[in-house]
Amino acid sequence: MSTSANIGDLANVSSGAKPVHVICLGLSALDQVWRVDRPFSGGSEKIKAVAYGTLGGGMAANASVAVAKLGASVAFWGRAGNDAAGHEMKSAFTAEGVDVENFRLFADGRSSVSGIIVDSSGERQIVNFRGLFPEAANWLPLDAVARASAVLADPRWVEGAATLFCEARSRGIPTVLDGDMADAEVFERLLPLTDHAIFSEPALTAFAGSADDKSLAALARFGCRVIAVTRGEGGVSWYEDSELHRQAAFSVDVVDTTGAGDVFHGAYTLAIAAGLDVRAAMMFFGGHGRHEMPPRRRPQRNPHHQRVSCIHEDEAMRTIGKNRGLARLADADGHFRIVALDQRPPLFDAIAKAKGITRDQVEYSDVTAAKRLLVENLAPHCSSMLFDPNFAVPAAIDLLPPRCGLIMTLEEHRVEETAGGRKSRAITNWSVDKIRAMGGDAVKVLAWYRPDADAAVNEHQKKFVREIGEGCARHDIPYVLELLVYPFLGSANHTADYVESPGKLPALVIDSVREFAKPEYNVDLLKLESPLAANSLPARDGSAEAKAAQKEFDAIGDICRARNIPWVLLSGGAAPEKFERVLDYSYAAGASGFLAGRTIWLDAVLKNFPDRAAVAASLRKDGLNVLDRLSELTTAKGTQWKARYPGFTDIKQEGDFARAY
């Protein structure tokens, strides 16, 4: 039977056309997970966690949830204490659709609990208390094995695994062993009862003396049909029918390897249960299982708490919701021609100056009146607009044209200014959830950032950006991140205003982009400032000075191109002709548009407010003239963004997509 035909059999698993039932037996643990922001040093140290959570874990437990996510019937057989951890695990299984009738909670037992530390590279360290409960397995309902299409066990409950495997063998049902670390006598007892033994490299080394391919052949003496070893990014090797085979791993951006091997075992067991041959089963995990931990979608990587998708995507492809959202922000040609009116302090200052009053004297009604004028006169002429929730939405949401995309800002304009740098926070009572609920097409966040700021300040900023990115991933909504360099408190050119820092160094801008283009932040569109001050940018005329300037823009373009993240330019209030020059350099480096505000509308407010008719007339004449020039330049030179949707090659029948997404 061909590999493709075998994989096609899995389309029938959950439809009932080919019913499959899997039993997973072994460890269920309650995992307490700490995330830290740097790799481990290897010595004694105290590390501050940037996140903490409690999740279900355990090898066979994770495998059972993976099987359930892939659409098959699955039961977990295991032991825990009749304690809070045991009940929490049982409830989690039930919520995931796993049969727990034979997950027994012993009155005098103690549940297994693990502590997991995940570092910034995605690697982890695990400490496990394996629990206290009876070893005997005479209570297992062996008649129920007759329903199974395949069974899996890990080595943590030897009596249970041996009992289950003996019964399955007697009925001709395939047995799969999760070969994790265990004493040699455990494997010597279980391997003769095993059809498919899949080791981790450390476990194979500990048992056979080496994890090389020769060790697989040496273990053939136990009579297993397949002896395999998973090698992480090196793929998987296996010995079958006196021959060695290999399957390469797919390349993905690692976020967290916790549970990855367990998902492999669950997916492989399901494939064997469905009748696939061994190579097809290995390819099923390689081609499908990687989506259980996609790089840009699931901040939580433990299989107890994530969706499994059977939709083929390459590793740089965005999800359907993010693609649809970005398409709403762009015009029909794939250019982002976005007008920003989420500004708060800059607009307060403009109104105050126009009226001859102080910023504190500006009234709420003045701000909403100004924003309504901006939307009324500019919205029909741009691809999307950037709103804030407290002023722009109540002022003018009713005026936003249906075909104009809506980006909602999330950050509070008031920052915590410290000697070591600026700290951002979200607007009070505002969230990604609310933005998605109100129909926003994207979430925008401004992060003040300097790579040379105090380490604690930068960690705060990274966490702020990362957590919002995780929220956007959960809600499948595009994440627009704006980055701005700023002057330090007490420096000669310090200001809290939203103005370009004249003394900024290109490296500060470029290194900031390099940091936040990392997959861990889940950014979909970058809103960036010029790496060089707009007022000092030379004409792009081929001179040595212009070529040197172009290299700075190209550095940004290279980073964004490598991460497949489109980027647009903010105006920073630059004069129109200066901003056009910024765009000229940026478009040569691969930028896809602009997200500008003050350059387009500031003069109309400064010169005419509170005369609303005069503001409107100025916007229609001068404001639109600037906007049209920027749009023409963008259409002529900007890089077109294109949505990249999945190919749906595994969607074969009604119900497949709804289950997989």
Summary of the structure (lengths in Angstrom):
residues: 661
radius of gyration: 29.1
end to end distance: 29.0
largest distance: 91.5
contacts: 2331
relative contact order: 0.09
helix: 43%
strand: 19%
